Amino acid sequence: MPSFSSENWSGVATASVLGILVVALAFAVVGYVEWSSDANLAQFMSRSTTAVAVASSTSILPLKGRTGCGQANKSLPSLALPLE
């Protein structure tokens, strides 16, 4: 009986085609994840530069003077409880 019969070749062909399909699917998944990651990074960077521009144009706290809080100008206690 020969070692390379037609039954063995059909099994080899099926396994080869399935292997190629699995590798192609893996490349497609990796390509999609890389593409979506680049798209999300670009979207994040555009939003963050817009947020930085808006934040730098308006000040959140006044630069000098009172903050509006009555507790703001008091000195902070050095210890909350006396050590005795």
All heavy atoms as a GROMACS GRO file, in nm:
protein
  602
    1MET      N    1   0.084  -0.117   0.000
    1MET     CA    2   0.000   0.000   0.000
    1MET      C    3   0.090   0.125   0.000
    1MET      O    4   0.177   0.138   0.085
    1MET     CB    5  -0.090  -0.002   0.123
    1MET     CG    6  -0.184   0.112   0.128
    1MET     SD    7  -0.332   0.075   0.220
    1MET     CE    8  -0.298   0.148   0.373
    2PRO      N    9   0.068   0.216  -0.095
    2PRO     CA   10   0.152   0.336  -0.101
    2PRO      C   11   0.123   0.430   0.015
    2PRO      O   12   0.012   0.438   0.066
    2PRO     CB   13   0.116   0.399  -0.235
    2PRO     CG   14  -0.017   0.346  -0.269
    2PRO     CD   15  -0.028   0.210  -0.205
    3SER      N   16   0.225   0.504   0.054
    3SER     CA   17   0.209   0.594   0.169
    3SER      C   18   0.136   0.723   0.130
    3SER      O   19   0.086   0.794   0.216
    3SER     CB   20   0.344   0.627   0.229
    3SER     OG   21   0.425   0.690   0.133
    4PHE      N   22   0.132   0.755   0.000
    4PHE     CA   23   0.064   0.876  -0.046
    4PHE      C   24  -0.057   0.839  -0.129
    4PHE      O   25  -0.054   0.845  -0.251
    4PHE     CB   26   0.159   0.965  -0.126
    4PHE     CG   27   0.276   1.015  -0.047
    4PHE    CD1   28   0.403   0.966  -0.072
    4PHE    CD2   29   0.260   1.109   0.051
    4PHE    CE1   30   0.510   1.011   0.000
    4PHE    CE2   31   0.367   1.154   0.124
    4PHE     CZ   32   0.493   1.106   0.099
    5SER      N   33  -0.164   0.806  -0.066
    5SER     CA   34  -0.286   0.773  -0.140
    5SER      C   35  -0.368   0.900  -0.163
    5SER      O   36  -0.340   1.006  -0.107
    5SER     CB   37  -0.369   0.670  -0.064
    5SER     OG   38  -0.421   0.726   0.053
    6SER      N   39  -0.471   0.889  -0.244
    6SER     CA   40  -0.554   1.007  -0.273
    6SER      C   41  -0.630   1.053  -0.149
    6SER      O   42  -0.662   1.170  -0.134
    6SER     CB   43  -0.650   0.976  -0.387
    6SER     OG   44  -0.738   0.873  -0.349
    7GLU      N   45  -0.657   0.962  -0.058
    7GLU     CA   46  -0.726   1.001   0.065
    7GLU      C   47  -0.637   1.089   0.152
    7GLU      O   48  -0.684   1.183   0.214
    7GLU     CB   49  -0.770   0.876   0.141
    7GLU     CG   50  -0.877   0.796   0.071
    7GLU     CD   51  -0.904   0.664   0.138
    7GLU    OE1   52  -0.846   0.639   0.245
    7GLU    OE2   53  -0.982   0.586   0.084
    8ASN      N   54  -0.509   1.057   0.158
    8ASN     CA   55  -0.417   1.139   0.237
    8ASN      C   56  -0.403   1.279   0.178
    8ASN      O   57  -0.394   1.377   0.250
    8ASN     CB   58  -0.280   1.072   0.245
    8ASN     CG   59  -0.281   0.952   0.337
    8ASN    OD1   60  -0.371   0.938   0.418
    8ASN    ND2   61  -0.183   0.865   0.321
    9TRP      N   62  -0.399   1.289   0.044
    9TRP     CA   63  -0.383   1.419  -0.018
    9TRP      C   64  -0.506   1.507   0.004
    9TRP      O   65  -0.492   1.628   0.021
    9TRP     CB   66  -0.356   1.404  -0.168
    9TRP     CG   67  -0.213   1.365  -0.196
    9TRP    CD1   68  -0.171   1.246  -0.242
    9TRP    CD2   69  -0.098   1.445  -0.175
    9TRP    NE1   70  -0.035   1.244  -0.253
    9TRP    CE2   71   0.014   1.367  -0.210
    9TRP    CE3   72  -0.076   1.573  -0.128
    9TRP    CZ2   73   0.143   1.413  -0.203
    9TRP    CZ3   74   0.054   1.619  -0.120
    9TRP    CH2   75   0.162   1.540  -0.156
   10SER      N   76  -0.624   1.449   0.006
   10SER     CA   77  -0.742   1.531   0.030
   10SER      C   78  -0.743   1.583   0.173
   10SER      O   79  -0.785   1.697   0.198
   10SER     CB   80  -0.870   1.453  -0.001
   10SER     OG   81  -0.884   1.346   0.090
   11GLY      N   82  -0.696   1.503   0.266
   11GLY     CA   83  -0.685   1.549   0.404
   11GLY      C   84  -0.582   1.659   0.419
   11GLY      O   85  -0.603   1.758   0.491
   12VAL      N   86  -0.470   1.644   0.349
   12VAL     CA   87  -0.365   1.746   0.353
   12VAL      C   88  -0.417   1.876   0.290
   12VAL      O   89  -0.392   1.986   0.342
   12VAL     CB   90  -0.238   1.695   0.281
   12VAL    CG1   91  -0.138   1.807   0.259
   12VAL    CG2   92  -0.175   1.582   0.360
   13ALA      N   93  -0.487   1.863   0.180
   13ALA     CA   94  -0.541   1.983   0.114
   13ALA      C   95  -0.642   2.053   0.204
   13ALA      O   96  -0.642   2.176   0.216
   13ALA     CB   97  -0.605   1.945  -0.018
   14THR      N   98  -0.729   1.977   0.269
   14THR     CA   99  -0.828   2.037   0.359
   14THR      C  100  -0.760   2.107   0.476
   14THR      O  101  -0.795   2.220   0.511
   14THR     CB  102  -0.923   1.929   0.412
   14THR    OG1  103  -0.985   1.864   0.301
   14THR    CG2  104  -1.029   1.988   0.503
   15ALA      N  105  -0.661   2.042   0.534
   15ALA     CA  106  -0.589   2.103   0.647
   15ALA      C  107  -0.514   2.228   0.604
   15ALA      O  108  -0.509   2.328   0.677
   15ALA     CB  109  -0.494   2.001   0.708
   16SER      N  110  -0.456   2.226   0.484
   16SER     CA  111  -0.384   2.343   0.434
   16SER      C  112  -0.478   2.461   0.411
   16SER      O  113  -0.447   2.574   0.447
   16SER     CB  114  -0.312   2.309   0.303
   16SER     OG  115  -0.217   2.208   0.325
   17VAL      N  116  -0.592   2.433   0.350
   17VAL     CA  117  -0.689   2.540   0.324
   17VAL      C  118  -0.740   2.597   0.455
   17VAL      O  119  -0.751   2.720   0.471
   17VAL     CB  120  -0.804   2.489   0.236
   17VAL    CG1  121  -0.919   2.589   0.231
   17VAL    CG2  122  -0.755   2.459   0.096
   18LEU      N  123  -0.770   2.511   0.551
   18LEU     CA  124  -0.817   2.560   0.682
   18LEU      C  125  -0.708   2.641   0.752
   18LEU      O  126  -0.737   2.744   0.814
   18LEU     CB  127  -0.862   2.444   0.769
   18LEU     CG  128  -0.994   2.379   0.730
   18LEU    CD1  129  -1.023   2.259   0.820
   18LEU    CD2  130  -1.108   2.479   0.738
   19GLY      N  131  -0.585   2.598   0.743
   19GLY     CA  132  -0.474   2.673   0.803
   19GLY      C  133  -0.459   2.810   0.742
   19GLY      O  134  -0.439   2.910   0.812
   20ILE      N  135  -0.469   2.816   0.609
   20ILE     CA  136  -0.458   2.944   0.540
   20ILE      C  137  -0.574   3.036   0.579
   20ILE      O  138  -0.556   3.156   0.601
   20ILE     CB  139  -0.451   2.923   0.387
   20ILE    CG1  140  -0.317   2.858   0.350
   20ILE    CG2  141  -0.471   3.053   0.311
   20ILE    CD1  142  -0.308   2.811   0.207
   21LEU      N  143  -0.694   2.980   0.591
   21LEU     CA  144  -0.809   3.061   0.632
   21LEU      C  145  -0.794   3.115   0.774
   21LEU      O  146  -0.827   3.230   0.802
   21LEU     CB  147  -0.938   2.980   0.621
   21LEU     CG  148  -0.988   2.953   0.479
   21LEU    CD1  149  -1.110   2.861   0.482
   21LEU    CD2  150  -1.019   3.082   0.408
   22VAL      N  151  -0.740   3.033   0.864
   22VAL     CA  152  -0.720   3.077   1.002
   22VAL      C  153  -0.616   3.189   1.006
   22VAL      O  154  -0.634   3.290   1.076
   22VAL     CB  155  -0.680   2.958   1.092
   22VAL    CG1  156  -0.628   3.005   1.226
   22VAL    CG2  157  -0.796   2.864   1.110
   23VAL      N  158  -0.508   3.174   0.931
   23VAL     CA  159  -0.405   3.279   0.928
   23VAL      C  160  -0.461   3.407   0.867
   23VAL      O  161  -0.435   3.517   0.917
   23VAL     CB  162  -0.280   3.229   0.852
   23VAL    CG1  163  -0.183   3.342   0.825
   23VAL    CG2  164  -0.212   3.118   0.932
   24ALA      N  165  -0.539   3.395   0.760
   24ALA     CA  166  -0.599   3.514   0.698
   24ALA      C  167  -0.696   3.583   0.794
   24ALA      O  168  -0.699   3.707   0.802
   24ALA     CB  169  -0.670   3.475   0.569
   25LEU      N  170  -0.774   3.505   0.866
   25LEU     CA  171  -0.865   3.563   0.965
   25LEU      C  172  -0.789   3.634   1.076
   25LEU      O  173  -0.828   3.742   1.120
   25LEU     CB  174  -0.956   3.454   1.022
   25LEU     CG  175  -1.060   3.500   1.125
   25LEU    CD1  176  -1.158   3.597   1.061
   25LEU    CD2  177  -1.132   3.380   1.184
   26ALA      N  178  -0.679   3.574   1.121
   26ALA     CA  179  -0.598   3.638   1.225
   26ALA      C  180  -0.542   3.772   1.176
   26ALA      O  181  -0.543   3.872   1.249
   26ALA     CB  182  -0.486   3.545   1.268
   27PHE      N  183  -0.492   3.775   1.051
   27PHE     CA  184  -0.442   3.901   0.996
   27PHE      C  185  -0.554   4.005   0.984
   27PHE      O  186  -0.532   4.124   1.010
   27PHE     CB  187  -0.376   3.879   0.860
   27PHE     CG  188  -0.232   3.838   0.869
   27PHE    CD1  189  -0.195   3.709   0.841
   27PHE    CD2  190  -0.135   3.930   0.905
   27PHE    CE1  191  -0.062   3.670   0.849
   27PHE    CE2  192  -0.002   3.894   0.914
   27PHE     CZ  193   0.034   3.763   0.886
   28ALA      N  194  -0.672   3.961   0.946
   28ALA     CA  195  -0.785   4.054   0.934
   28ALA      C  196  -0.822   4.112   1.070
   28ALA      O  197  -0.848   4.232   1.083
   28ALA     CB  198  -0.905   3.983   0.871
   29VAL      N  199  -0.824   4.030   1.174
   29VAL     CA  200  -0.859   4.077   1.308
   29VAL      C  201  -0.753   4.175   1.358
   29VAL      O  202  -0.785   4.282   1.411
   29VAL     CB  203  -0.876   3.958   1.405
   29VAL    CG1  204  -0.881   4.004   1.549
   29VAL    CG2  205  -1.001   3.880   1.370
   30VAL      N  206  -0.626   4.141   1.340
   30VAL     CA  207  -0.518   4.230   1.384
   30VAL      C  208  -0.523   4.363   1.308
   30VAL      O  209  -0.507   4.471   1.366
   30VAL     CB  210  -0.381   4.162   1.369
   30VAL    CG1  211  -0.267   4.261   1.385
   30VAL    CG2  212  -0.368   4.049   1.469
   31GLY      N  213  -0.549   4.356   1.178
   31GLY     CA  214  -0.560   4.478   1.098
   31GLY      C  215  -0.675   4.566   1.143
   31GLY      O  216  -0.663   4.688   1.152
   32TYR      N  217  -0.790   4.504   1.173
   32TYR     CA  218  -0.905   4.581   1.220
   32TYR      C  219  -0.877   4.646   1.355
   32TYR      O  220  -0.910   4.763   1.375
   32TYR     CB  221  -1.029   4.492   1.230
   32TYR     CG  222  -1.145   4.564   1.293
   32TYR    CD1  223  -1.216   4.659   1.222
   32TYR    CD2  224  -1.180   4.540   1.426
   32TYR    CE1  225  -1.321   4.728   1.281
   32TYR    CE2  226  -1.286   4.608   1.484
   32TYR     CZ  227  -1.355   4.701   1.412
   32TYR     OH  228  -1.458   4.769   1.470
   33VAL      N  229  -0.817   4.572   1.447
   33VAL     CA  230  -0.788   4.627   1.578
   33VAL      C  231  -0.688   4.742   1.566
   33VAL      O  232  -0.704   4.846   1.632
   33VAL     CB  233  -0.735   4.517   1.673
   33VAL    CG1  234  -0.677   4.576   1.800
   33VAL    CG2  235  -0.845   4.418   1.705
   34GLU      N  236  -0.589   4.728   1.480
   34GLU     CA  237  -0.491   4.836   1.462
   34GLU      C  238  -0.558   4.959   1.399
   34GLU      O  239  -0.533   5.071   1.441
   34GLU     CB  240  -0.378   4.786   1.373
   34GLU     CG  241  -0.265   4.885   1.358
   34GLU     CD  242  -0.149   4.829   1.280
   34GLU    OE1  243  -0.133   4.706   1.276
   34GLU    OE2  244  -0.073   4.910   1.224
   35TRP      N  245  -0.643   4.937   1.300
   35TRP     CA  246  -0.712   5.048   1.236
   35TRP      C  247  -0.803   5.121   1.334
   35TRP      O  248  -0.803   5.243   1.342
   35TRP     CB  249  -0.794   4.997   1.118
   35TRP     CG  250  -0.887   5.102   1.064
   35TRP    CD1  251  -0.856   5.203   0.979
   35TRP    CD2  252  -1.026   5.116   1.095
   35TRP    NE1  253  -0.968   5.279   0.954
   35TRP    CE2  254  -1.073   5.228   1.024
   35TRP    CE3  255  -1.114   5.044   1.174
   35TRP    CZ2  256  -1.205   5.269   1.032
   35TRP    CZ3  257  -1.246   5.086   1.181
   35TRP    CH2  258  -1.290   5.197   1.110
   36SER      N  259  -0.881   5.046   1.412
   36SER     CA  260  -0.973   5.110   1.506
   36SER      C  261  -0.896   5.180   1.618
   36SER      O  262  -0.939   5.284   1.667
   36SER     CB  263  -1.071   5.008   1.564
   36SER     OG  264  -1.005   4.912   1.642
   37SER      N  265  -0.782   5.126   1.656
   37SER     CA  266  -0.700   5.190   1.757
   37SER      C  267  -0.646   5.324   1.706
   37SER      O  268  -0.647   5.424   1.778
   37SER     CB  269  -0.585   5.099   1.797
   37SER     OG  270  -0.495   5.165   1.882
   38ASP      N  271  -0.600   5.326   1.581
   38ASP     CA  272  -0.551   5.451   1.522
   38ASP      C  273  -0.663   5.553   1.510
   38ASP      O  274  -0.643   5.672   1.537
   38ASP     CB  275  -0.489   5.425   1.385
   38ASP     CG  276  -0.358   5.348   1.392
   38ASP    OD1  277  -0.297   5.346   1.502
   38ASP    OD2  278  -0.318   5.290   1.290
   39ALA      N  279  -0.782   5.508   1.472
   39ALA     CA  280  -0.895   5.600   1.460
   39ALA      C  281  -0.935   5.656   1.596
   39ALA      O  282  -0.960   5.776   1.609
   39ALA     CB  283  -1.014   5.528   1.395
   40ASN      N  284  -0.938   5.572   1.698
   40ASN     CA  285  -0.973   5.619   1.832
   40ASN      C  286  -0.866   5.712   1.887
   40ASN      O  287  -0.898   5.810   1.956
   40ASN     CB  288  -0.995   5.501   1.926
   40ASN     CG  289  -1.126   5.432   1.900
   40ASN    OD1  290  -1.220   5.492   1.853
   40ASN    ND2  291  -1.132   5.304   1.932
   41LEU      N  292  -0.739   5.683   1.860
   41LEU     CA  293  -0.633   5.771   1.907
   41LEU      C  294  -0.643   5.908   1.842
   41LEU      O  295  -0.628   6.011   1.909
   41LEU     CB  296  -0.496   5.709   1.879
   41LEU     CG  297  -0.376   5.791   1.921
   41LEU    CD1  298  -0.375   5.810   2.073
   41LEU    CD2  299  -0.247   5.725   1.875
   42ALA      N  300  -0.671   5.911   1.712
   42ALA     CA  301  -0.686   6.040   1.644
   42ALA      C  302  -0.805   6.118   1.699
   42ALA      O  303  -0.797   6.240   1.720
   42ALA     CB  304  -0.704   6.016   1.494
   43GLN      N  305  -0.915   6.049   1.727
   43GLN     CA  306  -1.032   6.115   1.783
   43GLN      C  307  -1.001   6.167   1.924
   43GLN      O  308  -1.037   6.279   1.959
   43GLN     CB  309  -1.149   6.019   1.787
   43GLN     CG  310  -1.276   6.080   1.838
   43GLN     CD  311  -1.390   5.978   1.843
   43GLN    OE1  312  -1.368   5.859   1.835
   43GLN    NE2  313  -1.511   6.027   1.859
   44PHE      N  314  -0.931   6.087   2.004
   44PHE     CA  315  -0.895   6.130   2.139
   44PHE      C  316  -0.803   6.251   2.136
   44PHE      O  317  -0.820   6.345   2.212
   44PHE     CB  318  -0.826   6.015   2.213
   44PHE     CG  319  -0.770   6.054   2.345
   44PHE    CD1  320  -0.852   6.073   2.455
   44PHE    CD2  321  -0.634   6.073   2.361
   44PHE    CE1  322  -0.800   6.109   2.577
   44PHE    CE2  323  -0.581   6.109   2.482
   44PHE     CZ  324  -0.664   6.127   2.591
   45MET      N  325  -0.705   6.249   2.046
   45MET     CA  326  -0.611   6.360   2.039
   45MET      C  327  -0.681   6.488   1.993
   45MET      O  328  -0.651   6.596   2.042
   45MET     CB  329  -0.496   6.326   1.943
   45MET     CG  330  -0.407   6.215   1.995
   45MET     SD  331  -0.332   6.252   2.154
   45MET     CE  332  -0.215   6.376   2.105
   46SER      N  333  -0.776   6.478   1.901
   46SER     CA  334  -0.846   6.597   1.856
   46SER      C  335  -0.933   6.654   1.968
   46SER      O  336  -0.942   6.775   1.984
   46SER     CB  337  -0.930   6.568   1.732
   46SER     OG  338  -1.039   6.485   1.765
   47ARG      N  339  -0.995   6.567   2.046
   47ARG     CA  340  -1.076   6.616   2.157
   47ARG      C  341  -0.991   6.673   2.268
   47ARG      O  342  -1.027   6.772   2.330
   47ARG     CB  343  -1.163   6.504   2.212
   47ARG     CG  344  -1.278   6.469   2.123
   47ARG     CD  345  -1.367   6.369   2.187
   47ARG     NE  346  -1.479   6.337   2.100
   47ARG     CZ  347  -1.573   6.251   2.130
   47ARG    NH1  348  -1.570   6.186   2.245
   47ARG    NH2  349  -1.670   6.227   2.046
   48SER      N  350  -0.875   6.611   2.295
   48SER     CA  351  -0.792   6.661   2.405
   48SER      C  352  -0.728   6.794   2.369
   48SER      O  353  -0.713   6.880   2.454
   48SER     CB  354  -0.686   6.558   2.444
   48SER     OG  355  -0.596   6.537   2.338
   49THR      N  356  -0.689   6.815   2.243
   49THR     CA  357  -0.633   6.945   2.206
   49THR      C  358  -0.740   7.052   2.210
   49THR      O  359  -0.712   7.165   2.246
   49THR     CB  360  -0.570   6.939   2.066
   49THR    OG1  361  -0.665   6.892   1.972
   49THR    CG2  362  -0.448   6.850   2.064
   50THR      N  363  -0.864   7.018   2.178
   50THR     CA  364  -0.974   7.114   2.189
   50THR      C  365  -0.999   7.148   2.335
   50THR      O  366  -1.019   7.264   2.370
   50THR     CB  367  -1.102   7.056   2.126
   50THR    OG1  368  -1.075   7.020   1.992
   50THR    CG2  369  -1.214   7.155   2.132
   51ALA      N  370  -0.995   7.047   2.422
   51ALA     CA  371  -1.018   7.071   2.565
   51ALA      C  372  -0.906   7.156   2.624
   51ALA      O  373  -0.932   7.243   2.708
   51ALA     CB  374  -1.029   6.938   2.639
   52VAL      N  375  -0.783   7.134   2.582
   52VAL     CA  376  -0.670   7.214   2.632
   52VAL      C  377  -0.685   7.358   2.585
   52VAL      O  378  -0.660   7.451   2.661
   52VAL     CB  379  -0.536   7.153   2.586
   52VAL    CG1  380  -0.422   7.248   2.610
   52VAL    CG2  381  -0.513   7.021   2.657
   53ALA      N  382  -0.727   7.378   2.462
   53ALA     CA  383  -0.744   7.514   2.410
   53ALA      C  384  -0.854   7.588   2.486
   53ALA      O  385  -0.840   7.705   2.521
   53ALA     CB  386  -0.776   7.510   2.261
   54VAL      N  387  -0.964   7.521   2.516
   54VAL     CA  388  -1.073   7.582   2.590
   54VAL      C  389  -1.030   7.610   2.733
   54VAL      O  390  -1.056   7.717   2.788
   54VAL     CB  391  -1.199   7.492   2.586
   54VAL    CG1  392  -1.303   7.541   2.685
   54VAL    CG2  393  -1.255   7.488   2.446
   55ALA      N  394  -0.959   7.517   2.795
   55ALA     CA  395  -0.917   7.534   2.935
   55ALA      C  396  -0.813   7.644   2.947
   55ALA      O  397  -0.811   7.717   3.047
   55ALA     CB  398  -0.862   7.403   2.989
   56SER      N  399  -0.726   7.658   2.849
   56SER     CA  400  -0.623   7.762   2.859
   56SER      C  401  -0.680   7.900   2.832
   56SER      O  402  -0.624   8.000   2.875
   56SER     CB  403  -0.509   7.731   2.764
   56SER     OG  404  -0.554   7.737   2.630
   57SER      N  405  -0.790   7.908   2.759
   57SER     CA  406  -0.847   8.039   2.729
   57SER      C  407  -0.931   8.093   2.844
   57SER      O  408  -0.948   8.214   2.856
   57SER     CB  409  -0.931   8.032   2.602
   57SER     OG  410  -1.044   7.951   2.624
   58THR      N  411  -0.983   8.008   2.929
   58THR     CA  412  -1.062   8.052   3.044
   58THR      C  413  -0.996   8.002   3.171
   58THR      O  414  -0.959   7.885   3.181
   58THR     CB  415  -1.205   7.997   3.038
   58THR    OG1  416  -1.198   7.855   3.039
   58THR    CG2  417  -1.277   8.044   2.915
   59SER      N  418  -0.979   8.090   3.267
   59SER     CA  419  -0.919   8.047   3.393
   59SER      C  420  -1.028   7.996   3.487
   59SER      O  421  -1.137   8.051   3.494
   59SER     CB  422  -0.842   8.162   3.459
   59SER     OG  423  -0.933   8.264   3.494
   60ILE      N  424  -0.998   7.890   3.555
   60ILE     CA  425  -1.096   7.829   3.644
   60ILE      C  426  -1.098   7.902   3.778
   60ILE      O  427  -1.203   7.932   3.832
   60ILE     CB  428  -1.063   7.680   3.663
   60ILE    CG1  429  -1.075   7.608   3.529
   60ILE    CG2  430  -1.154   7.617   3.766
   60ILE    CD1  431  -1.023   7.468   3.530
   61LEU      N  432  -0.982   7.935   3.830
   61LEU     CA  433  -0.970   8.008   3.956
   61LEU      C  434  -0.915   8.147   3.928
   61LEU      O  435  -0.838   8.166   3.835
   61LEU     CB  436  -0.877   7.934   4.051
   61LEU     CG  437  -0.924   7.796   4.097
   61LEU    CD1  438  -0.814   7.731   4.180
   61LEU    CD2  439  -1.050   7.808   4.177
   62PRO      N  440  -0.950   8.244   4.009
   62PRO     CA  441  -0.890   8.376   3.991
   62PRO      C  442  -0.740   8.371   4.022
   62PRO      O  443  -0.696   8.294   4.108
   62PRO     CB  444  -0.965   8.464   4.092
   62PRO     CG  445  -1.029   8.371   4.187
   62PRO     CD  446  -1.046   8.241   4.117
   63LEU      N  447  -0.663   8.449   3.949
   63LEU     CA  448  -0.519   8.446   3.967
   63LEU      C  449  -0.477   8.512   4.097
   63LEU      O  450  -0.384   8.467   4.162
   63LEU     CB  451  -0.451   8.513   3.848
   63LEU     CG  452  -0.477   8.446   3.713
   63LEU    CD1  453  -0.412   8.526   3.601
   63LEU    CD2  454  -0.426   8.303   3.714
   64LYS      N  455  -0.541   8.619   4.136
   64LYS     CA  456  -0.505   8.689   4.259
   64LYS      C  457  -0.634   8.724   4.333
   64LYS      O  458  -0.739   8.737   4.274
   64LYS     CB  459  -0.428   8.817   4.229
   64LYS     CG  460  -0.292   8.795   4.171
   64LYS     CD  461  -0.221   8.926   4.147
   64LYS     CE  462  -0.085   8.900   4.085
   64LYS     NZ  463  -0.016   9.024   4.056
   65GLY      N  464  -0.622   8.742   4.463
   65GLY     CA  465  -0.737   8.786   4.539
   65GLY      C  466  -0.810   8.670   4.605
   65GLY      O  467  -0.764   8.557   4.609
   66ARG      N  468  -0.927   8.700   4.656
   66ARG     CA  469  -1.005   8.601   4.729
   66ARG      C  470  -1.066   8.498   4.635
   66ARG      O  471  -1.094   8.526   4.520
   66ARG     CB  472  -1.115   8.671   4.808
   66ARG     CG  473  -1.060   8.768   4.912
   66ARG     CD  474  -1.171   8.827   4.995
   66ARG     NE  475  -1.250   8.726   5.064
   66ARG     CZ  476  -1.222   8.677   5.185
   66ARG    NH1  477  -1.116   8.720   5.249
   66ARG    NH2  478  -1.300   8.587   5.241
   67THR      N  479  -1.086   8.382   4.688
   67THR     CA  480  -1.142   8.275   4.608
   67THR      C  481  -1.292   8.265   4.621
   67THR      O  482  -1.354   8.188   4.551
   67THR     CB  483  -1.081   8.141   4.652
   67THR    OG1  484  -1.113   8.120   4.789
   67THR    CG2  485  -0.933   8.138   4.632
   68GLY      N  486  -1.352   8.341   4.712
   68GLY     CA  487  -1.495   8.334   4.732
   68GLY      C  488  -1.531   8.243   4.848
   68GLY      O  489  -1.644   8.241   4.892
   69CYS      N  490  -1.435   8.172   4.899
   69CYS     CA  491  -1.459   8.082   5.012
   69CYS      C  492  -1.412   8.152   5.138
   69CYS      O  493  -1.302   8.207   5.144
   69CYS     CB  494  -1.383   7.952   4.990
   69CYS     SG  495  -1.396   7.838   5.128
   70GLY      N  496  -1.495   8.152   5.242
   70GLY     CA  497  -1.459   8.219   5.367
   70GLY      C  498  -1.344   8.150   5.439
   70GLY      O  499  -1.272   8.212   5.518
   71GLN      N  500  -1.320   8.025   5.415
   71GLN     CA  501  -1.213   7.951   5.481
   71GLN      C  502  -1.080   7.964   5.408
   71GLN      O  503  -0.978   7.917   5.457
   71GLN     CB  504  -1.250   7.802   5.488
   71GLN     CG  505  -1.379   7.774   5.561
   71GLN     CD  506  -1.361   7.785   5.712
   71GLN    OE1  507  -1.255   7.754   5.764
   71GLN    NE2  508  -1.464   7.831   5.780
   72ALA      N  509  -1.076   8.027   5.295
   72ALA     CA  510  -0.958   8.025   5.210
   72ALA      C  511  -0.838   8.096   5.270
   72ALA      O  512  -0.725   8.054   5.250
   72ALA     CB  513  -0.992   8.086   5.075
   73ASN      N  514  -0.859   8.205   5.344
   73ASN     CA  515  -0.746   8.282   5.392
   73ASN      C  516  -0.698   8.240   5.531
   73ASN      O  517  -0.604   8.297   5.583
   73ASN     CB  518  -0.781   8.431   5.393
   73ASN     CG  519  -0.802   8.481   5.252
   73ASN    OD1  520  -0.743   8.431   5.158
   73ASN    ND2  521  -0.887   8.582   5.236
   74LYS      N  522  -0.761   8.140   5.591
   74LYS     CA  523  -0.717   8.091   5.722
   74LYS      C  524  -0.600   7.997   5.704
   74LYS      O  525  -0.589   7.926   5.605
   74LYS     CB  526  -0.830   8.017   5.792
   74LYS     CG  527  -0.946   8.105   5.835
   74LYS     CD  528  -1.046   8.024   5.910
   74LYS     CE  529  -1.164   8.111   5.954
   74LYS     NZ  530  -1.263   8.032   6.026
   75SER      N  531  -0.510   8.001   5.802
   75SER     CA  532  -0.397   7.907   5.796
   75SER      C  533  -0.444   7.768   5.835
   75SER      O  534  -0.533   7.751   5.918
   75SER     CB  535  -0.285   7.954   5.888
   75SER     OG  536  -0.331   7.953   6.022
   76LEU      N  537  -0.384   7.671   5.778
   76LEU     CA  538  -0.420   7.534   5.806
   76LEU      C  539  -0.361   7.490   5.940
   76LEU      O  540  -0.250   7.530   5.975
   76LEU     CB  541  -0.370   7.442   5.694
   76LEU     CG  542  -0.430   7.467   5.557
   76LEU    CD1  543  -0.362   7.380   5.453
   76LEU    CD2  544  -0.578   7.440   5.560
   77PRO      N  545  -0.431   7.411   6.016
   77PRO     CA  546  -0.374   7.364   6.143
   77PRO      C  547  -0.258   7.269   6.118
   77PRO      O  548  -0.259   7.193   6.020
   77PRO     CB  549  -0.491   7.291   6.210
   77PRO     CG  550  -0.582   7.252   6.098
   77PRO     CD  551  -0.565   7.360   5.992
   78SER      N  552  -0.158   7.274   6.207
   78SER     CA  553  -0.043   7.188   6.188
   78SER      C  554  -0.077   7.044   6.230
   78SER      O  555  -0.031   6.950   6.168
   78SER     CB  556   0.077   7.239   6.266
   78SER     OG  557   0.043   7.248   6.403
   79LEU      N  558  -0.157   7.030   6.335
   79LEU     CA  559  -0.201   6.897   6.380
   79LEU      C  560  -0.350   6.901   6.408
   79LEU      O  561  -0.402   6.998   6.462
   79LEU     CB  562  -0.127   6.854   6.506
   79LEU     CG  563   0.023   6.833   6.494
   79LEU    CD1  564   0.083   6.809   6.630
   79LEU    CD2  565   0.053   6.718   6.401
   80ALA      N  566  -0.419   6.798   6.373
   80ALA     CA  567  -0.562   6.795   6.396
   80ALA      C  568  -0.592   6.772   6.544
   80ALA      O  569  -0.683   6.832   6.599
   80ALA     CB  570  -0.627   6.687   6.311
   81LEU      N  571  -0.517   6.686   6.610
   81LEU     CA  572  -0.536   6.656   6.751
   81LEU      C  573  -0.406   6.686   6.827
   81LEU      O  574  -0.298   6.655   6.778
   81LEU     CB  575  -0.573   6.508   6.770
   81LEU     CG  576  -0.705   6.464   6.705
   81LEU    CD1  577  -0.721   6.314   6.719
   81LEU    CD2  578  -0.823   6.534   6.770
   82PRO      N  579  -0.416   6.743   6.946
   82PRO     CA  580  -0.293   6.768   7.022
   82PRO      C  581  -0.230   6.636   7.068
   82PRO      O  582  -0.301   6.542   7.104
   82PRO     CB  583  -0.338   6.853   7.140
   82PRO     CG  584  -0.484   6.828   7.150
   82PRO     CD  585  -0.534   6.792   7.014
   83LEU      N  586  -0.098   6.629   7.064
   83LEU     CA  587  -0.028   6.509   7.111
   83LEU      C  588   0.011   6.527   7.255
   83LEU      O  589   0.094   6.608   7.291
   83LEU     CB  590   0.097   6.485   7.026
   83LEU     CG  591   0.072   6.453   6.880
   83LEU    CD1  592   0.203   6.444   6.805
   83LEU    CD2  593  -0.004   6.323   6.868
   84GLU      N  594  -0.056   6.456   7.346
   84GLU     CA  595  -0.023   6.466   7.489
   84GLU      C  596  -0.015   6.329   7.549
   84GLU      O  597  -0.065   6.232   7.508
   84GLU     CB  598  -0.127   6.547   7.564
   84GLU     CG  599  -0.118   6.692   7.527
   84GLU     CD  600  -0.220   6.775   7.605
   84GLU    OE1  601  -0.332   6.727   7.627
   84GLU    OE2  602  -0.183   6.887   7.640
   0.00000   0.00000   0.00000
